[in-house]
Amino acid sequence: MKQDWYWLAVAIAAALLPMACGGTKPPDVARGEKVYNSRCWNCHEKDTAALASVPGQGPGLKGFAARASHQDMNGKPHQHSDALVRDLIVQGSTNMPPQGQGLSEQDLLDVIAYVKTL
């Protein structure tokens, strides 16, 4: 019987540890849409996949997560993994200034989850 309580305590501690250490919750698509609408929409259309024809505008993000592997501007093949998208947002790229300032790790998870729904 003591062993059952021990494992219950271990399970509870494991569940609470990420929250106590400032961990993140599962991505929230609705919250991600709010982040997108406040930080991304002015450069990235969400209802088209077209490349922007206006200087300073980014490509449309509709279907972004489902796009096939392709070469980046440096000729290196890549896919749109969560890690790549996170790095693009935080660090920027040749054509996109860094956007990580003011975004929490939870904001990043949420907006990536939202973009994957487009």
Protein Blocks (a to p, Z undefined) as FASTA:
>chain_A
ZZmmmmmmmmmmmmmmmmmnopacdddfklmmmmmmmmmmmmmcfkbcbdcfbehiacdf
ehklmpccdddfkopacdddfklmmmmmmnopfklccfkgopafklmmmmmmmmmmZZ
